[in-house]
Each structure stands twice: as C-alpha cells, then as structure tokens.
Amino acid sequence: MWQNNLLIFVPLMVICLELLLPSLENAGRRVIVSLVVISFWTALRSHQQDWRRVTLASLTSLVGAVITFVLATRFQLGPMVASGLVGVVGGRLLPEDRQLQLYLGAFVGMSSAVRFPHFAHLVLAGALGGLLWELLEASWSGVGGRLGTLAASAVLIVLLLSGGGW
Amino acid sequence: MGILVGLVGFWLRQNTKLSIVEISAWLTLGAGLILPRLGSDGFLLGLICTSVSYVVMSSRERISTRKEMVIVSATCALVVYYGQNVLVGIGGRLGTFAALSVLFFNLARDYLKRRYDHDYGNHYS
C-alpha cells in the first residue's frame, strides 16, 4: 500500500523542508509526524508480521548501530571507518540478510553524537531500522542507498517523536 | 575520485565473490582511512566516495554497465557536493544521496528509452 511507502520518503520530505520551506519547519514537522503515525498504523495493520523475524532484524540492526556509534565516538574512529569496519566484519561472519540488517544499523550509528545526546534514542533508532527493513521490504528494491534511506528514516522518526529537531 | 570508486566497485561486483555489503564496506573503509588525511578537501572527498560505495550496492537491473556506473557516480558526487548542508549529522544521509542519484538516473533512462522507442517506432511505421 502506498501509505506504507511514505515511511521511506521521510528523509526526502525533511530535505525539501530544509531547502525549500525553512520558514514552515514547525508546521512541516507536525505534518511529517502525522504522516509517520498514519503510515505505521496502516503498515502494521496490513502486514501479517512474523514477529520473530522482525525481532531478529531489529536486534541485528540495533547491534550494528551501537557498535558503529561507539567505535565512531568513544574510540574516535569517525563514522566512515567505524561503519566500514562493521560492514567488513559482518560481511565475513553473517549470512546475506543479516549482513544487510547489520549494515543498515551501521548507517544509523553514523549519526553525530550531537543528534543523540541520549544513548537510549540511538538504541531505539537502531531497532526501528530493523522494523522498517521488514515493513518496507518491497520498496525501492535494488536501489543502492536504500539501506541508508531506511536508516535516515529511522533516525529522523526517533528525533521527531522524541521532540527533538533534525 | 567518485567515478574511480564507482568503477572499482563495479569491477569488484562483476569479478569477485564478495557480497555487496563487503564491497561497499571495504570501499568505505579505504575512503575513511585515506582521504581525510589528504588535506582540506579530503573529508569531502571521503564523503563522496562513501556515498558512491552505496551506489555500488545497486542491482544489475538498476545499473548494468560501466558507462551507467560512471554516470550515476558522477551524479552522486554532485548530489553530495551540493547537499553538504542538509541532514547534517543524520545517519543514512549519504545513503539517501546515493538512492536519489540511482532513482534519478533510472527515471531519466526509462524516460529516454521510452522516447527513443516512440520515435523509432514512428520513423519506421
């Protein structure tokens, strides 16, 4: 359903707001939050979820996010090196689906520490990345950068719902 | 530099058994380790190369030839360059730029192909 696919467009909506309508940022935030809530509601109602799969995907993505964030910020490796390391190690050790979920989490973990002063929000964004992976399985199939877009959606949704800005 | 990374990634995708995650991760790791040390523009180059490494993850239906990879890599480099100030600090930003480049290219390619087919059909009918 088209409403589900709206979730993957969250980063694009935010880019449009930042570039074209900066004066409408507050109203824009409310519109995006409403769309996100509606999209989640319809997505969760319309899908027959295999909750075991969803939980595993969320956990894998969460692990990727936390490891990358810790490597990038606490060990000061920087986001590129940290996500690269997570991808290389995950690529060696995990089956293909899990590799992708871990790498998705690594993208979430590339966020700046300024955006995530509370570690719990990062954990939430990491888990949400895995949920989006399952909900939006058919969206933008085969498009390079799809994982990053899902990660950006997860990060922005958590920032918006937690009352922060982007 | 972005085009070079795109071509290396394309070659790795065609000629090795590495998974798309491994290819992208190695390219990202290389870019992150080497390019930021090259001077003031090194960090931006690193961002461009990292974003192009995500383009490399596209399926063969989305990007099928070396020429297409060159075009999408160049597009992606431009998107990163002009998009430096949006979504700052948001994880997944570079992937979003990569996805935009791939989708834009696919739309343009399909449009041109349809137009060509239409003209070609008219010419010989």
Interface residues (C-beta under 8 A of the other chain):
Chain A: P11 L12 V14 I15 E18 L19 A65 G78 P79 M80 V81 S83 G84 L85 V86 G87 V88 G90 G91 R92 E96 Q99 L100 L102 Y103 F107 V108 G109 M110 S111 S112 V114 R115 A125 W140 S141 G142 V143 G144 G145 R146 L147 G148 T149 L150 A151 A152 S153 A154 V155 L156 L159 W166
Chain B: L18 S19 V21 E22 S24 A25 W26 L27 T28 L29 G30 A31 G32 L33 P36 G46 L47 T50 S51 Y54 V55 V56 M57 S58 S59 E61 R62 I63 G83 V86 L87 V88 G89 I90 G91 G92 R93 L94 G95 T96 F97 A98 A99 L100 S101 V102 L103 N106
